[in-house]
Amino acid sequence: MPGGISRRRFMKLLGGAAAAIGLASLGYSLGWFSAGDRAALERSVSRGYFTTLEKPLVSLVKGHDVNAMVRRAVEAVGGVEALVSPDSRVLIKPNVGFNRPEAVTSPEVLRAVIEVVKDAGPREIIVAESAVRSYNTSSNFEATGVADMVRGLGIRLVDLDKSGEVVRVKTLGKLLGEVSVFKLAYDADVIISVPKLKRHSQAIVTISMKNMMGILPGDQKGMFHVLGLQQCIADLNTVFRPDLAIVDATEVMTVSGPGMGRMVPGEAILAGRDPVALDLIAAEYLFRLEGDESPLETALNVPHIKLAAELGIGINDPSRIHIIEERMS
C-alpha cells in the first residue's frame, strides 16, 4: 500500500472516514452543526386557541351519531370558521399508517371532518398521509376504505411518499435543529390532525402530536426512533403544531399498539386547538377505558406530552384546561 500502510490499516482508515462522513451527514440533517448556508426554512405556527377564563378548551362529546358528534366537538372549541378563509389551503392529516381498519382513523369520522371543513369554504382541502415504514400508503388508503370515501367527496387524496419534494425546516426544539418534511405540509395554511386514539409501544400513546409524524419521509421517521422518539415528537410540534385536532375515539385501541391492540368502544370525539391539552385529556380517556385507577396521573407522565408543555407548545396542567364534556342522544 502507499506510504507503507498495511491493507488492514488502510481498510480501518477507510471505514472510519466513511463513518465520519455518515455522521456528518446525519448531524447536518438534524441541525447538530452550524446551519451555515444550508437552505433550512422557517415556519411560524399559531399559538392562539379558544379559551374560557384563559383556559384552553377541550371538548369530549359522546354518542353514536358521528356527524353530529364531530360538529358539536368542533363547535365547542370555537369552530373551523375562525381558522379557515376563502384563500386557505387546508391539510387534513388522518392516521392511515396501517392497512387494517381498526388501526386507522375511521372513514366515517374523516368524512364528517371533511364536511365540516368544506362548510367553511376554503380554497382547497387536501387529505394526506405518509404511512408507517414498511407499509404502502396508497395501499392503506384502499384497504381501509379511506380512498373510496375521500374521492367520492371530490377531495384531493395524497400519498405523501409519492408527492415528491421534501424541505428542511428549522425547529424550536431541544434535540432537533431542523426536520425534513414533505413540502405539501409546509405549504399548508391550516393543518388539522385527525388521529385515531391508540396505544403505542414506544410513544405510550399516539394522538394529535404523534400523528404529525405522518408528514415526515420514512428515513426521518426512523431517525426519530433512533434519537429519542418522545423528544423528537415534541420538537416537531414546535413548528408543525396542528391548528386544530379532532380525535377519533369511537373505537379505541388499548393495551398495545399502534398496529394491533385490544379494541374497546369509546363512542367519543375529542377536539381542541391546544394539542398538548387535548392529548392529555384524550390519553386520560384511553387509560380510563383500560381500567387504570389513576388515569390522569398516567396521562401526565406520558413523556412527549410533558416535553411539549415544557417547550411551550401547549398546557398540560389539568387545572388550567377547560373541558367541555357532553353526551348526545
C-alpha positions as CSV (number, residue, x, y, z in Angstrom):
1,M,0.0,0.0,0.0
2,P,1.2,3.6,-0.5
3,G,3.4,5.1,2.2
4,G,3.9,1.7,3.8
5,I,0.4,1.5,5.2
6,S,-0.8,-2.1,5.6
7,R,-4.0,-3.2,3.9
8,R,-5.6,-3.8,7.3
9,R,-4.7,-0.4,8.5
10,F,-5.9,1.2,5.2
11,M,-9.3,-0.5,5.5
12,K,-9.7,0.7,9.1
13,L,-8.9,4.2,8.0
14,L,-11.3,3.9,5.1
15,G,-14.1,2.6,7.3
16,G,-13.5,5.4,9.8
17,A,-13.7,8.0,7.1
18,A,-17.0,6.5,5.8
19,A,-18.4,6.6,9.3
20,A,-17.3,10.2,9.8
21,I,-18.9,11.2,6.6
22,G,-22.1,9.4,7.6
23,L,-22.1,11.0,11.0
24,A,-21.5,14.4,9.4
25,S,-24.4,14.0,7.0
26,L,-26.6,12.9,9.9
27,G,-25.5,15.9,12.0
28,Y,-26.3,18.4,9.3
29,S,-29.7,16.9,8.7
30,L,-30.6,17.2,12.4
31,G,-29.0,20.6,12.9
32,W,-26.2,19.4,15.2
33,F,-23.8,21.6,13.3
34,S,-24.0,25.3,12.4
35,A,-26.6,26.0,9.7
36,G,-24.1,27.8,7.6
37,D,-25.5,28.4,4.1
38,R,-28.0,25.5,4.2
39,A,-31.4,26.3,2.9
40,A,-33.4,25.3,6.0
41,L,-36.7,27.1,6.1
42,E,-38.6,28.7,9.0
43,R,-42.2,28.2,9.8
44,S,-44.4,30.1,12.2
45,V,-47.3,28.5,13.9
46,S,-50.4,29.9,15.5
47,R,-50.2,30.0,19.3
48,G,-53.8,31.0,19.8
49,Y,-56.6,28.8,20.9
50,F,-60.1,29.4,22.1
51,T,-60.2,29.8,25.9
52,T,-62.6,30.2,28.8
53,L,-61.1,32.3,31.6
54,E,-57.7,31.9,29.9
55,K,-58.0,28.1,29.8
56,P,-57.7,26.2,26.5
57,L,-60.9,24.4,25.6
58,V,-61.0,20.6,25.0
59,S,-64.3,19.0,24.0
60,L,-65.3,15.4,24.7
61,V,-68.5,14.5,23.0
62,K,-70.1,11.1,23.5
63,G,-72.8,9.4,21.4
64,H,-73.4,7.4,18.3
65,D,-74.1,9.9,15.6
66,V,-70.6,10.5,14.3
67,N,-71.6,13.5,12.1
68,A,-73.3,15.3,14.9
69,M,-70.5,14.4,17.4
70,V,-67.8,15.8,15.2
71,R,-69.7,19.0,14.5
72,R,-70.5,19.6,18.2
73,A,-67.0,18.8,19.3
74,V,-65.5,21.3,16.8
75,E,-68.1,24.0,17.5
76,A,-67.4,23.7,21.3
77,V,-63.8,24.7,20.8
78,G,-64.5,27.6,18.5
79,G,-65.4,26.1,15.1
80,V,-63.4,25.8,11.9
81,E,-64.5,29.2,10.6
82,A,-62.1,31.0,12.9
83,L,-59.2,29.2,11.2
84,V,-60.2,29.0,7.6
85,S,-60.6,31.8,5.0
86,P,-61.6,31.6,1.3
87,D,-57.8,31.6,0.5
88,S,-56.9,28.8,2.8
89,R,-55.3,25.6,1.7
90,V,-56.3,23.1,4.4
91,L,-54.3,19.9,5.0
92,I,-56.3,17.2,6.9
93,K,-53.9,14.7,8.4
94,P,-55.6,11.4,9.4
95,N,-53.8,8.4,10.8
96,V,-53.7,5.8,8.0
97,G,-50.4,4.3,8.8
98,F,-51.6,0.7,8.6
99,N,-53.8,-1.4,6.3
100,R,-56.2,-2.6,9.0
101,P,-59.4,-0.6,9.5
102,E,-59.2,-0.9,13.3
103,A,-55.8,0.8,13.3
104,V,-56.7,3.9,11.3
105,T,-58.9,6.9,11.6
106,S,-62.4,5.8,10.8
107,P,-63.6,6.9,7.3
108,E,-66.9,7.9,8.8
109,V,-65.1,10.3,11.2
110,L,-62.8,11.6,8.5
111,R,-65.9,12.2,6.2
112,A,-67.5,14.2,9.0
113,V,-64.4,16.3,9.4
114,I,-64.1,17.0,5.7
115,E,-67.7,18.1,5.6
116,V,-67.2,20.5,8.5
117,V,-64.2,22.0,6.8
118,K,-66.0,22.2,3.4
119,D,-68.7,24.3,5.0
120,A,-66.1,26.9,6.0
121,G,-65.3,27.4,2.3
122,P,-61.5,27.1,1.9
123,R,-59.8,27.3,-1.4
124,E,-58.6,23.7,-1.2
125,I,-58.8,20.7,1.0
126,I,-56.1,18.0,0.9
127,V,-56.2,14.7,2.8
128,A,-52.6,13.5,3.1
129,E,-50.6,10.8,4.8
130,S,-47.2,9.0,4.8
131,A,-47.6,5.6,6.3
132,V,-45.6,3.7,8.9
133,R,-42.3,2.4,7.4
134,S,-42.8,-1.0,5.6
135,Y,-46.4,-0.1,4.8
136,N,-47.6,1.4,1.5
137,T,-49.7,4.5,2.0
138,S,-51.7,4.1,-1.2
139,S,-52.5,0.5,-0.4
140,N,-53.5,1.6,3.1
141,F,-55.9,4.1,1.7
142,E,-57.6,1.4,-0.5
143,A,-57.7,-1.3,2.2
144,T,-59.2,0.8,4.9
145,G,-62.0,2.5,2.8
146,V,-60.4,5.9,3.0
147,A,-59.7,6.2,-0.7
148,D,-63.2,5.5,-1.8
149,M,-64.7,7.9,0.7
150,V,-62.4,10.8,0.0
151,R,-62.6,10.5,-3.7
152,G,-66.3,10.2,-3.5
153,L,-66.4,13.6,-1.9
154,G,-64.2,15.1,-4.7
155,I,-61.4,15.8,-2.3
156,R,-57.7,15.5,-3.2
157,L,-56.1,12.5,-1.6
158,V,-52.3,12.5,-1.4
159,D,-49.9,9.7,-0.7
160,L,-47.1,11.9,0.6
161,D,-44.5,9.2,-0.2
162,K,-45.2,9.9,-3.9
163,S,-45.6,13.6,-3.6
164,G,-42.0,14.4,-4.3
165,E,-40.4,17.4,-2.8
166,V,-39.1,17.4,0.8
167,V,-37.9,20.6,2.6
168,R,-35.9,21.1,5.7
169,V,-37.5,23.3,8.4
170,K,-35.8,24.8,11.5
171,T,-37.4,23.7,14.8
172,L,-37.5,25.4,18.1
173,G,-36.9,22.1,19.9
174,K,-34.1,20.7,22.1
175,L,-32.8,17.8,20.1
176,L,-33.7,18.6,16.5
177,G,-32.2,21.7,15.0
178,E,-34.2,21.1,11.9
179,V,-36.5,18.4,10.4
180,S,-37.2,17.2,6.9
181,V,-40.9,17.2,6.0
182,F,-43.0,16.9,2.8
183,K,-43.3,20.3,1.2
184,L,-47.1,19.8,0.8
185,A,-47.3,20.0,4.6
186,Y,-45.0,23.1,4.8
187,D,-47.2,24.9,2.2
188,A,-50.5,24.3,4.1
189,D,-52.2,27.3,5.6
190,V,-54.1,25.2,8.1
191,I,-53.2,21.8,9.4
192,I,-55.9,19.6,11.0
193,S,-54.7,16.5,12.8
194,V,-57.3,13.7,12.9
195,P,-55.8,10.8,14.8
196,K,-57.2,7.5,16.0
197,L,-56.9,7.2,19.8
198,K,-54.4,4.3,20.3
199,R,-51.7,2.9,22.5
200,H,-48.2,2.9,21.1
201,S,-45.4,0.6,22.1
202,Q,-42.8,3.3,22.2
203,A,-44.6,6.6,22.5
204,I,-47.1,5.1,25.0
205,V,-50.0,6.8,23.2
206,T,-50.4,8.1,19.7
207,I,-52.8,11.1,19.4
208,S,-52.7,14.5,17.7
209,M,-48.9,15.3,18.2
210,K,-47.6,11.9,17.4
211,N,-49.9,11.9,14.3
212,M,-47.8,14.7,12.9
213,M,-45.0,12.2,12.2
214,G,-47.1,11.3,9.1
215,I,-45.7,14.4,7.3
216,L,-42.2,13.0,7.5
217,P,-40.4,10.9,4.9
218,G,-39.5,7.4,6.0
219,D,-35.9,8.0,6.8
220,Q,-36.8,10.9,9.1
221,K,-39.4,8.8,10.9
222,G,-36.7,6.1,11.5
223,M,-34.3,8.7,12.8
224,F,-36.9,9.9,15.4
225,H,-36.9,6.4,16.8
226,V,-33.1,6.2,16.9
227,L,-32.5,9.6,18.5
228,G,-35.3,9.6,21.1
229,L,-38.9,9.4,19.9
230,Q,-40.5,11.3,22.8
231,Q,-38.4,14.5,22.5
232,C,-38.5,14.3,18.7
233,I,-42.3,14.3,18.7
234,A,-42.3,17.4,20.9
235,D,-39.6,19.2,18.8
236,L,-41.6,18.5,15.6
237,N,-44.6,20.2,17.1
238,T,-42.8,23.4,17.8
239,V,-43.1,24.1,14.1
240,F,-45.9,21.7,12.9
241,R,-48.3,22.2,15.8
242,P,-51.8,21.3,14.4
243,D,-54.1,24.3,14.2
244,L,-57.0,22.0,15.2
245,A,-57.1,18.4,16.2
246,I,-60.1,16.1,16.2
247,V,-59.6,12.7,17.8
248,D,-61.4,9.6,16.7
249,A,-62.3,7.8,19.9
250,T,-65.3,6.0,18.5
251,E,-63.3,2.8,18.9
252,V,-60.1,2.9,20.9
253,M,-57.0,0.7,20.7
254,T,-56.0,-0.2,24.2
255,V,-53.2,-2.2,26.0
256,S,-50.9,-2.4,22.9
257,G,-50.5,-0.7,19.6
258,P,-50.2,1.1,17.2
259,G,-50.9,-1.7,14.7
260,M,-52.7,-4.2,16.9
261,G,-54.3,-4.0,20.3
262,R,-57.5,-4.6,22.3
263,M,-60.3,-2.7,20.7
264,V,-62.9,-1.2,23.0
265,P,-65.9,1.0,22.3
266,G,-65.0,4.6,23.0
267,E,-68.1,6.2,21.5
268,A,-66.5,9.7,21.6
269,I,-65.0,12.5,19.6
270,L,-62.5,14.9,21.2
271,A,-61.4,18.2,19.8
272,G,-59.2,21.2,20.7
273,R,-56.7,23.7,19.4
274,D,-54.1,23.2,22.1
275,P,-52.6,19.8,21.1
276,V,-50.9,19.3,24.5
277,A,-54.1,19.9,26.5
278,L,-56.1,17.7,24.0
279,D,-53.6,14.8,24.1
280,L,-53.6,14.9,27.9
281,I,-57.4,14.6,28.1
282,A,-57.5,12.0,25.3
283,A,-54.8,10.0,27.0
284,E,-56.7,10.1,30.3
285,Y,-59.8,8.9,28.5
286,L,-57.8,5.9,27.0
287,F,-56.3,4.9,30.3
288,R,-59.8,5.2,31.9
289,L,-61.1,2.7,29.3
290,E,-58.2,0.4,30.3
291,G,-59.4,0.4,33.9
292,D,-56.4,2.4,35.1
293,E,-57.1,3.5,38.7
294,S,-55.2,6.8,38.2
295,P,-55.8,7.6,34.5
296,L,-55.0,11.3,34.8
297,E,-51.7,10.7,36.6
298,T,-50.7,8.1,34.0
299,A,-51.5,10.6,31.2
300,L,-49.5,13.3,32.9
301,N,-46.5,11.0,32.8
302,V,-46.5,10.5,29.1
303,P,-43.1,11.9,28.2
304,H,-43.9,13.7,24.9
305,I,-46.9,15.4,26.4
306,K,-44.7,16.7,29.3
307,L,-41.9,17.7,26.9
308,A,-44.2,19.5,24.6
309,A,-45.6,21.5,27.5
310,E,-42.0,22.4,28.5
311,L,-41.4,23.7,25.0
312,G,-44.4,26.0,25.2
313,I,-46.5,24.1,22.7
314,G,-49.5,23.9,25.0
315,I,-50.7,23.3,28.5
316,N,-50.6,20.1,30.5
317,D,-51.8,21.4,33.8
318,P,-55.3,20.0,34.3
319,S,-56.4,22.9,36.5
320,R,-55.7,25.2,33.5
321,I,-57.8,23.3,31.0
322,H,-61.5,23.8,30.4
323,I,-63.1,20.5,29.5
324,I,-66.5,20.6,27.8
325,E,-68.0,17.1,28.2
326,E,-71.3,16.3,26.6
327,R,-73.4,13.3,25.7
328,M,-75.6,13.4,22.6
329,S,-78.7,11.3,22.3
